[in-house]
Amino acid sequence: MPVTLTVQEDKLLLQVSGGLTIFQAAERKPELLHVLTLAQPQVQLDLAGVDEIDTAGIQLLLLLRRELLEQGRSLEIVGASPALLVAFDLLQLHDRFGMEAA
């Protein structure tokens, strides 16, 4: 699952594709948390390419969100796959990530 990072002035776009499960969590954590070392105040997370997610993946997203908020930065989900939407519905996480429930 590739993670790509694009810097656009005051925004940072992080695109994640493939699986975001317990099997990829250890590998993805440093890639996702790398954004904490960058200076852009706004982080956009495109998860439209995530084809599989479990609670380990959700924990990584919650960790990233918490750490960004502690730095006074924002996290916005700009793309959501059907797998992500199902997980967010099940765990009622839409509000936490500023998304509307389906």
C-alpha positions in Angstrom: 0.0 0.0 0.0 1.7 3.1 -1.1 1.5 6.3 0.9 2.1 9.5 -1.1 2.7 13.0 0.2 2.1 16.2 -1.7 3.0 19.6 -0.3 0.8 22.6 -1.4 1.9 25.8 0.4 0.0 25.6 3.7 -1.6 22.2 3.0 -0.3 18.7 3.0 -2.1 16.0 1.1 -1.5 12.4 2.3 -2.9 9.7 0.0 -3.2 6.2 1.3 -4.2 3.2 -0.8 -4.4 -0.6 -0.3 -5.0 -2.2 3.0 -4.9 -0.4 6.4 -5.2 -3.4 8.7 -3.2 -5.0 11.5 -1.0 -6.6 8.8 0.1 -3.2 7.5 -0.1 -1.1 10.7 3.5 -1.4 11.8 4.7 -0.5 8.4 2.3 2.4 7.9 2.6 4.1 11.3 6.0 5.8 10.6 4.8 6.8 7.1 1.6 8.4 8.5 3.3 10.0 11.5 6.0 11.6 9.3 3.5 14.4 8.6 4.0 15.5 12.3 7.6 16.6 11.4 6.4 18.8 8.5 5.3 22.4 9.0 2.0 22.7 7.0 -0.9 23.6 9.4 -3.5 21.8 7.3 -3.3 18.1 6.6 -5.7 16.5 4.1 -6.1 12.7 4.1 -7.3 11.0 1.0 -8.4 7.5 1.9 -10.4 6.8 -1.3 -7.9 4.1 -2.2 -8.1 2.1 1.0 -9.7 -1.2 0.1 -9.5 -2.7 3.6 -9.4 -1.3 7.1 -9.7 -2.7 10.6 -9.4 -1.4 14.2 -5.6 -1.3 13.9 -6.0 1.1 10.9 -8.6 3.1 12.7 -6.3 3.4 15.7 -3.6 4.8 13.4 -6.0 7.4 12.0 -7.1 8.4 15.6 -3.5 8.7 16.6 -2.6 10.9 13.7 -5.6 13.1 14.4 -4.8 13.4 18.1 -1.2 14.3 17.5 -2.0 16.9 14.8 -4.6 18.5 17.1 -2.1 18.7 19.9 0.2 20.6 17.5 -2.7 23.0 16.7 -3.0 21.6 13.2 -6.1 20.3 11.4 -6.9 17.0 9.7 -9.5 16.8 7.0 -10.5 13.6 5.2 -11.0 14.5 1.6 -11.6 11.1 0.2 -13.2 8.0 1.7 -13.5 4.5 0.3 -16.5 2.3 0.8 -14.5 0.2 3.3 -13.6 3.3 5.3 -17.2 4.4 5.3 -18.4 1.0 6.6 -15.9 1.1 9.4 -16.8 4.7 10.3 -20.5 3.8 10.3 -19.9 0.8 12.5 -17.7 2.7 15.0 -19.7 6.0 14.7 -16.5 8.0 13.9 -17.9 10.4 11.3 -18.2 13.3 13.8 -14.7 12.8 15.2 -13.3 13.2 11.7 -15.7 16.0 10.6 -17.5 13.8 8.1 -21.2 13.4 7.5 -22.7 10.0 8.3 -24.1 8.1 5.3 
